[in-house]
């Protein structure tokens, strides 16, 4: 019984760690997308400013 409890606790801990890693990766990926958008906006603004 004690072995089953310890095994369940370890499995739950590993699942929580895996979930946190996935969430962290998703948040970092969304940050990079926003940075790319800002860079693209700067490029468009600088090109449109030059054409005037």
mmCIF file of the N, C-alpha and C atoms, coordinates in Angstrom:
data_MODEL
# 
_entry.id   MODEL 
# 
loop_
_atom_site.group_PDB 
_atom_site.id 
_atom_site.type_symbol 
_atom_site.label_atom_id 
_atom_site.label_alt_id 
_atom_site.label_comp_id 
_atom_site.label_asym_id 
_atom_site.label_entity_id 
_atom_site.label_seq_id 
_atom_site.pdbx_PDB_ins_code 
_atom_site.Cartn_x 
_atom_site.Cartn_y 
_atom_site.Cartn_z 
_atom_site.occupancy 
_atom_site.B_iso_or_equiv 
_atom_site.pdbx_formal_charge 
_atom_site.auth_seq_id 
_atom_site.auth_comp_id 
_atom_site.auth_asym_id 
_atom_site.auth_atom_id 
_atom_site.pdbx_PDB_model_num 
ATOM 1   N N  . UNK A 1 1  ? 0.833  -1.201 0.000   1.00 0.00 ? 1  UNK A N  1 
ATOM 2   C CA . UNK A 1 1  ? 0.000  0.000  0.000   1.00 0.00 ? 1  UNK A CA 1 
ATOM 3   C C  . UNK A 1 1  ? 0.875  1.262  0.000   1.00 0.00 ? 1  UNK A C  1 
ATOM 4   N N  . UNK A 1 2  ? 1.903  1.257  0.819   1.00 0.00 ? 2  UNK A N  1 
ATOM 5   C CA . UNK A 1 2  ? 2.792  2.409  0.892   1.00 0.00 ? 2  UNK A CA 1 
ATOM 6   C C  . UNK A 1 2  ? 3.549  2.604  -0.419  1.00 0.00 ? 2  UNK A C  1 
ATOM 7   N N  . UNK A 1 3  ? 3.945  1.503  -1.044  1.00 0.00 ? 3  UNK A N  1 
ATOM 8   C CA . UNK A 1 3  ? 4.648  1.573  -2.325  1.00 0.00 ? 3  UNK A CA 1 
ATOM 9   C C  . UNK A 1 3  ? 3.745  2.173  -3.395  1.00 0.00 ? 3  UNK A C  1 
ATOM 10  N N  . UNK A 1 4  ? 2.486  1.797  -3.389  1.00 0.00 ? 4  UNK A N  1 
ATOM 11  C CA . UNK A 1 4  ? 1.522  2.345  -4.352  1.00 0.00 ? 4  UNK A CA 1 
ATOM 12  C C  . UNK A 1 4  ? 1.343  3.847  -4.148  1.00 0.00 ? 4  UNK A C  1 
ATOM 13  N N  . UNK A 1 5  ? 1.288  4.284  -2.904  1.00 0.00 ? 5  UNK A N  1 
ATOM 14  C CA . UNK A 1 5  ? 1.146  5.702  -2.593  1.00 0.00 ? 5  UNK A CA 1 
ATOM 15  C C  . UNK A 1 5  ? 2.369  6.491  -3.057  1.00 0.00 ? 5  UNK A C  1 
ATOM 16  N N  . UNK A 1 6  ? 3.545  5.956  -2.793  1.00 0.00 ? 6  UNK A N  1 
ATOM 17  C CA . UNK A 1 6  ? 4.776  6.632  -3.215  1.00 0.00 ? 6  UNK A CA 1 
ATOM 18  C C  . UNK A 1 6  ? 4.868  6.694  -4.736  1.00 0.00 ? 6  UNK A C  1 
ATOM 19  N N  . UNK A 1 7  ? 4.514  5.600  -5.403  1.00 0.00 ? 7  UNK A N  1 
ATOM 20  C CA . UNK A 1 7  ? 4.544  5.565  -6.859  1.00 0.00 ? 7  UNK A CA 1 
ATOM 21  C C  . UNK A 1 7  ? 3.562  6.568  -7.458  1.00 0.00 ? 7  UNK A C  1 
ATOM 22  N N  . UNK A 1 8  ? 2.388  6.661  -6.873  1.00 0.00 ? 8  UNK A N  1 
ATOM 23  C CA . UNK A 1 8  ? 1.387  7.616  -7.354  1.00 0.00 ? 8  UNK A CA 1 
ATOM 24  C C  . UNK A 1 8  ? 1.869  9.054  -7.162  1.00 0.00 ? 8  UNK A C  1 
ATOM 25  N N  . UNK A 1 9  ? 2.506  9.325  -6.026  1.00 0.00 ? 9  UNK A N  1 
ATOM 26  C CA . UNK A 1 9  ? 3.005  10.673 -5.757  1.00 0.00 ? 9  UNK A CA 1 
ATOM 27  C C  . UNK A 1 9  ? 4.107  11.046 -6.740  1.00 0.00 ? 9  UNK A C  1 
ATOM 28  N N  . UNK A 1 10 ? 4.989  10.105 -7.046  1.00 0.00 ? 10 UNK A N  1 
ATOM 29  C CA . UNK A 1 10 ? 6.057  10.372 -8.009  1.00 0.00 ? 10 UNK A CA 1 
ATOM 30  C C  . UNK A 1 10 ? 5.473  10.602 -9.400  1.00 0.00 ? 10 UNK A C  1 
ATOM 31  N N  . UNK A 1 11 ? 4.509  9.788  -9.789  1.00 0.00 ? 11 UNK A N  1 
ATOM 32  C CA . UNK A 1 11 ? 3.880  9.941  -11.106 1.00 0.00 ? 11 UNK A CA 1 
ATOM 33  C C  . UNK A 1 11 ? 3.172  11.296 -11.207 1.00 0.00 ? 11 UNK A C  1 
ATOM 34  N N  . UNK A 1 12 ? 2.470  11.685 -10.153 1.00 0.00 ? 12 UNK A N  1 
ATOM 35  C CA . UNK A 1 12 ? 1.773  12.973 -10.155 1.00 0.00 ? 12 UNK A CA 1 
ATOM 36  C C  . UNK A 1 12 ? 2.776  14.121 -10.253 1.00 0.00 ? 12 UNK A C  1 
ATOM 37  N N  . UNK A 1 13 ? 3.878  14.006 -9.545  1.00 0.00 ? 13 UNK A N  1 
ATOM 38  C CA . UNK A 1 13 ? 4.907  15.040 -9.583  1.00 0.00 ? 13 UNK A CA 1 
ATOM 39  C C  . UNK A 1 13 ? 5.494  15.175 -10.991 1.00 0.00 ? 13 UNK A C  1 
ATOM 40  N N  . UNK A 1 14 ? 5.759  14.046 -11.625 1.00 0.00 ? 14 UNK A N  1 
ATOM 41  C CA . UNK A 1 14 ? 6.305  14.082 -12.983 1.00 0.00 ? 14 UNK A CA 1 
ATOM 42  C C  . UNK A 1 14 ? 5.310  14.680 -13.971 1.00 0.00 ? 14 UNK A C  1 
ATOM 43  N N  . UNK A 1 15 ? 4.034  14.361 -13.812 1.00 0.00 ? 15 UNK A N  1 
ATOM 44  C CA . UNK A 1 15 ? 3.019  14.937 -14.697 1.00 0.00 ? 15 UNK A CA 1 
ATOM 45  C C  . UNK A 1 15 ? 2.903  16.447 -14.512 1.00 0.00 ? 15 UNK A C  1 
ATOM 46  N N  . UNK A 1 16 ? 3.008  16.908 -13.276 1.00 0.00 ? 16 UNK A N  1 
ATOM 47  C CA . UNK A 1 16 ? 2.961  18.348 -13.014 1.00 0.00 ? 16 UNK A CA 1 
ATOM 48  C C  . UNK A 1 16 ? 4.168  19.033 -13.645 1.00 0.00 ? 16 UNK A C  1 
ATOM 49  N N  . UNK A 1 17 ? 5.340  18.441 -13.505 1.00 0.00 ? 17 UNK A N  1 
ATOM 50  C CA . UNK A 1 17 ? 6.546  19.015 -14.112 1.00 0.00 ? 17 UNK A CA 1 
ATOM 51  C C  . UNK A 1 17 ? 6.415  19.074 -15.631 1.00 0.00 ? 17 UNK A C  1 
ATOM 52  N N  . UNK A 1 18 ? 5.883  18.014 -16.216 1.00 0.00 ? 18 UNK A N  1 
ATOM 53  C CA . UNK A 1 18 ? 5.691  17.983 -17.663 1.00 0.00 ? 18 UNK A CA 1 
ATOM 54  C C  . UNK A 1 18 ? 4.710  19.067 -18.100 1.00 0.00 ? 18 UNK A C  1 
ATOM 55  N N  . UNK A 1 19 ? 3.626  19.221 -17.365 1.00 0.00 ? 19 UNK A N  1 
ATOM 56  C CA . UNK A 1 19 ? 2.641  20.254 -17.685 1.00 0.00 ? 19 UNK A CA 1 
ATOM 57  C C  . UNK A 1 19 ? 3.234  21.649 -17.587 1.00 0.00 ? 19 UNK A C  1 
ATOM 58  N N  . UNK A 1 20 ? 4.031  21.881 -16.557 1.00 0.00 ? 20 UNK A N  1 
ATOM 59  C CA . UNK A 1 20 ? 4.666  23.196 -16.404 1.00 0.00 ? 20 UNK A CA 1 
ATOM 60  C C  . UNK A 1 20 ? 5.653  23.466 -17.539 1.00 0.00 ? 20 UNK A C  1 
ATOM 61  N N  . UNK A 1 21 ? 6.378  22.444 -17.967 1.00 0.00 ? 21 UNK A N  1 
ATOM 62  C CA . UNK A 1 21 ? 7.332  22.610 -19.065 1.00 0.00 ? 21 UNK A CA 1 
ATOM 63  C C  . UNK A 1 21 ? 6.600  22.957 -20.357 1.00 0.00 ? 21 UNK A C  1 
ATOM 64  N N  . UNK A 1 22 ? 5.473  22.308 -20.607 1.00 0.00 ? 22 UNK A N  1 
ATOM 65  C CA . UNK A 1 22 ? 4.697  22.582 -21.823 1.00 0.00 ? 22 UNK A CA 1 
ATOM 66  C C  . UNK A 1 22 ? 4.155  24.007 -21.784 1.00 0.00 ? 22 UNK A C  1 
ATOM 67  N N  . UNK A 1 23 ? 3.621  24.419 -20.649 1.00 0.00 ? 23 UNK A N  1 
ATOM 68  C CA . UNK A 1 23 ? 3.078  25.780 -20.523 1.00 0.00 ? 23 UNK A CA 1 
ATOM 69  C C  . UNK A 1 23 ? 4.186  26.808 -20.710 1.00 0.00 ? 23 UNK A C  1 
ATOM 70  N N  . UNK A 1 24 ? 5.346  26.554 -20.125 1.00 0.00 ? 24 UNK A N  1 
ATOM 71  C CA . UNK A 1 24 ? 6.479  27.475 -20.261 1.00 0.00 ? 24 UNK A CA 1 
ATOM 72  C C  . UNK A 1 24 ? 6.890  27.605 -21.731 1.00 0.00 ? 24 UNK A C  1 
ATOM 73  N N  . UNK A 1 25 ? 6.954  26.482 -22.439 1.00 0.00 ? 25 UNK A N  1 
ATOM 74  C CA . UNK A 1 25 ? 7.317  26.519 -23.856 1.00 0.00 ? 25 UNK A CA 1 
ATOM 75  C C  . UNK A 1 25 ? 6.289  27.290 -24.676 1.00 0.00 ? 25 UNK A C  1 
ATOM 76  N N  . UNK A 1 26 ? 5.018  27.094 -24.374 1.00 0.00 ? 26 UNK A N  1 
ATOM 77  C CA . UNK A 1 26 ? 3.973  27.816 -25.104 1.00 0.00 ? 26 UNK A CA 1 
ATOM 78  C C  . UNK A 1 26 ? 4.050  29.317 -24.844 1.00 0.00 ? 26 UNK A C  1 
ATOM 79  N N  . UNK A 1 27 ? 4.319  29.694 -23.602 1.00 0.00 ? 27 UNK A N  1 
ATOM 80  C CA . UNK A 1 27 ? 4.422  31.117 -23.283 1.00 0.00 ? 27 UNK A CA 1 
ATOM 81  C C  . UNK A 1 27 ? 5.631  31.739 -23.972 1.00 0.00 ? 27 UNK A C  1 
ATOM 82  N N  . UNK A 1 28 ? 6.744  31.035 -24.003 1.00 0.00 ? 28 UNK A N  1 
ATOM 83  C CA . UNK A 1 28 ? 7.931  31.550 -24.674 1.00 0.00 ? 28 UNK A CA 1 
ATOM 84  C C  . UNK A 1 28 ? 7.699  31.662 -26.175 1.00 0.00 ? 28 UNK A C  1 
ATOM 85  N N  . UNK A 1 29 ? 6.974  30.716 -26.743 1.00 0.00 ? 29 UNK A N  1 
ATOM 86  C CA . UNK A 1 29 ? 6.685  30.753 -28.176 1.00 0.00 ? 29 UNK A CA 1 
ATOM 87  C C  . UNK A 1 29 ? 5.794  31.950 -28.503 1.00 0.00 ? 29 UNK A C  1 
ATOM 88  N N  . UNK A 1 30 ? 4.821  32.249 -27.655 1.00 0.00 ? 30 UNK A N  1 
ATOM 89  C CA . UNK A 1 30 ? 3.951  33.393 -27.924 1.00 0.00 ? 30 UNK A CA 1 
ATOM 90  C C  . UNK A 1 30 ? 4.721  34.696 -27.772 1.00 0.00 ? 30 UNK A C  1 
ATOM 91  N N  . UNK A 1 31 ? 5.692  34.754 -26.865 1.00 0.00 ? 31 UNK A N  1 
ATOM 92  C CA . UNK A 1 31 ? 6.519  35.951 -26.727 1.00 0.00 ? 31 UNK A CA 1 
ATOM 93  C C  . UNK A 1 31 ? 7.333  36.189 -27.988 1.00 0.00 ? 31 UNK A C  1 
ATOM 94  N N  . UNK A 1 32 ? 7.865  35.127 -28.571 1.00 0.00 ? 32 UNK A N  1 
ATOM 95  C CA . UNK A 1 32 ? 8.658  35.266 -29.789 1.00 0.00 ? 32 UNK A CA 1 
ATOM 96  C C  . UNK A 1 32 ? 7.786  35.728 -30.960 1.00 0.00 ? 32 UNK A C  1 
ATOM 97  N N  . UNK A 1 33 ? 6.548  35.249 -31.017 1.00 0.00 ? 33 UNK A N  1 
ATOM 98  C CA . UNK A 1 33 ? 5.647  35.679 -32.090 1.00 0.00 ? 33 UNK A CA 1 
ATOM 99  C C  . UNK A 1 33 ? 5.371  37.168 -31.979 1.00 0.00 ? 33 UNK A C  1 
ATOM 100 N N  . UNK A 1 34 ? 5.181  37.662 -30.764 1.00 0.00 ? 34 UNK A N  1 
ATOM 101 C CA . UNK A 1 34 ? 4.933  39.087 -30.576 1.00 0.00 ? 34 UNK A CA 1 
ATOM 102 C C  . UNK A 1 34 ? 6.157  39.903 -30.970 1.00 0.00 ? 34 UNK A C  1 
ATOM 103 N N  . UNK A 1 35 ? 7.343  39.412 -30.659 1.00 0.00 ? 35 UNK A N  1 
ATOM 104 C CA . UNK A 1 35 ? 8.564  40.124 -31.037 1.00 0.00 ? 35 UNK A CA 1 
ATOM 105 C C  . UNK A 1 35 ? 8.681  40.186 -32.556 1.00 0.00 ? 35 UNK A C  1 
ATOM 106 N N  . UNK A 1 36 ? 8.372  39.093 -33.232 1.00 0.00 ? 36 UNK A N  1 
ATOM 107 C CA . UNK A 1 36 ? 8.433  39.071 -34.683 1.00 0.00 ? 36 UNK A CA 1 
ATOM 108 C C  . UNK A 1 36 ? 7.456  40.080 -35.278 1.00 0.00 ? 36 UNK A C  1 
ATOM 109 N N  . UNK A 1 37 ? 6.254  40.161 -34.696 1.00 0.00 ? 37 UNK A N  1 
ATOM 110 C CA . UNK A 1 37 ? 5.265  41.117 -35.187 1.00 0.00 ? 37 UNK A CA 1 
ATOM 111 C C  . UNK A 1 37 ? 5.768  42.539 -35.028 1.00 0.00 ? 37 UNK A C  1 
ATOM 112 N N  . UNK A 1 38 ? 6.362  42.850 -33.888 1.00 0.00 ? 38 UNK A N  1 
ATOM 113 C CA . UNK A 1 38 ? 6.870  44.198 -33.664 1.00 0.00 ? 38 UNK A CA 1 
ATOM 114 C C  . UNK A 1 38 ? 7.988  44.522 -34.641 1.00 0.00 ? 38 UNK A C  1 
ATOM 115 N N  . UNK A 1 39 ? 8.854  43.550 -34.893 1.00 0.00 ? 39 UNK A N  1 
ATOM 116 C CA . UNK A 1 39 ? 9.939  43.786 -35.844 1.00 0.00 ? 39 UNK A CA 1 
ATOM 117 C C  . UNK A 1 39 ? 9.382  44.028 -37.235 1.00 0.00 ? 39 UNK A C  1 
ATOM 118 N N  . UNK A 1 40 ? 8.380  43.267 -37.613 1.00 0.00 ? 40 UNK A N  1 
ATOM 119 C CA . UNK A 1 40 ? 7.775  43.451 -38.931 1.00 0.00 ? 40 UNK A CA 1 
ATOM 120 C C  . UNK A 1 40 ? 7.117  44.823 -39.021 1.00 0.00 ? 40 UNK A C  1 
ATOM 121 N N  . UNK A 1 41 ? 6.451  45.258 -37.957 1.00 0.00 ? 41 UNK A N  1 
ATOM 122 C CA . UNK A 1 41 ? 5.823  46.574 -37.960 1.00 0.00 ? 41 UNK A CA 1 
ATOM 123 C C  . UNK A 1 41 ? 6.863  47.670 -38.133 1.00 0.00 ? 41 UNK A C  1 
ATOM 124 N N  . UNK A 1 42 ? 8.022  47.518 -37.495 1.00 0.00 ? 42 UNK A N  1 
ATOM 125 C CA . UNK A 1 42 ? 9.085  48.508 -37.646 1.00 0.00 ? 42 UNK A CA 1 
ATOM 126 C C  . UNK A 1 42 ? 9.581  48.541 -39.077 1.00 0.00 ? 42 UNK A C  1 
ATOM 127 N N  . UNK A 1 43 ? 9.696  47.376 -39.700 1.00 0.00 ? 43 UNK A N  1 
ATOM 128 C CA . UNK A 1 43 ? 10.158 47.320 -41.090 1.00 0.00 ? 43 UNK A CA 1 
ATOM 129 C C  . UNK A 1 43 ? 9.156  48.014 -41.985 1.00 0.00 ? 43 UNK A C  1 
ATOM 130 N N  . UNK A 1 44 ? 7.870  47.736 -41.780 1.00 0.00 ? 44 UNK A N  1 
ATOM 131 C CA . UNK A 1 44 ? 6.849  48.362 -42.622 1.00 0.00 ? 44 UNK A CA 1 
ATOM 132 C C  . UNK A 1 44 ? 6.823  49.875 -42.412 1.00 0.00 ? 44 UNK A C  1 
ATOM 133 N N  . UNK A 1 45 ? 6.965  50.314 -41.162 1.00 0.00 ? 45 UNK A N  1 
ATOM 134 C CA . UNK A 1 45 ? 6.956  51.753 -40.890 1.00 0.00 ? 45 UNK A CA 1 
ATOM 135 C C  . UNK A 1 45 ? 8.162  52.426 -41.527 1.00 0.00 ? 45 UNK A C  1 
ATOM 136 N N  . UNK A 1 46 ? 9.325  51.786 -41.414 1.00 0.00 ? 46 UNK A N  1 
ATOM 137 C CA . UNK A 1 46 ? 10.522 52.421 -41.973 1.00 0.00 ? 46 UNK A CA 1 
ATOM 138 C C  . UNK A 1 46 ? 10.462 52.451 -43.498 1.00 0.00 ? 46 UNK A C  1 
ATOM 139 N N  . UNK A 1 47 ? 9.881  51.409 -44.118 1.00 0.00 ? 47 UNK A N  1 
ATOM 140 C CA . UNK A 1 47 ? 9.787  51.420 -45.577 1.00 0.00 ? 47 UNK A CA 1 
ATOM 141 C C  . UNK A 1 47 ? 8.760  52.451 -46.039 1.00 0.00 ? 47 UNK A C  1 
ATOM 142 N N  . UNK A 1 48 ? 7.659  52.539 -45.321 1.00 0.00 ? 48 UNK A N  1 
ATOM 143 C CA . UNK A 1 48 ? 6.642  53.512 -45.746 1.00 0.00 ? 48 UNK A CA 1 
ATOM 144 C C  . UNK A 1 48 ? 7.148  54.936 -45.499 1.00 0.00 ? 48 UNK A C  1 
ATOM 145 N N  . UNK A 1 49 ? 7.941  55.138 -44.477 1.00 0.00 ? 49 UNK A N  1 
ATOM 146 C CA . UNK A 1 49 ? 8.488  56.477 -44.203 1.00 0.00 ? 49 UNK A CA 1 
ATOM 147 C C  . UNK A 1 49 ? 9.463  56.882 -45.299 1.00 0.00 ? 49 UNK A C  1 
ATOM 148 N N  . UNK A 1 50 ? 10.207 55.936 -45.829 1.00 0.00 ? 50 UNK A N  1 
ATOM 149 C CA . UNK A 1 50 ? 11.168 56.267 -46.885 1.00 0.00 ? 50 UNK A CA 1 
ATOM 150 C C  . UNK A 1 50 ? 10.474 56.604 -48.204 1.00 0.00 ? 50 UNK A C  1 
ATOM 151 N N  . UNK A 1 51 ? 9.360  55.975 -48.449 1.00 0.00 ? 51 UNK A N  1 
ATOM 152 C CA . UNK A 1 51 ? 8.701  56.211 -49.739 1.00 0.00 ? 51 UNK A CA 1 
ATOM 153 C C  . UNK A 1 51 ? 8.043  57.590 -49.809 1.00 0.00 ? 51 UNK A C  1 
ATOM 154 N N  . UNK A 1 52 ? 7.752  58.184 -48.662 1.00 0.00 ? 52 UNK A N  1 
ATOM 155 C CA . UNK A 1 52 ? 7.137  59.507 -48.699 1.00 0.00 ? 52 UNK A CA 1 
ATOM 156 C C  . UNK A 1 52 ? 8.191  60.494 -48.948 1.00 0.00 ? 52 UNK A C  1 
# 
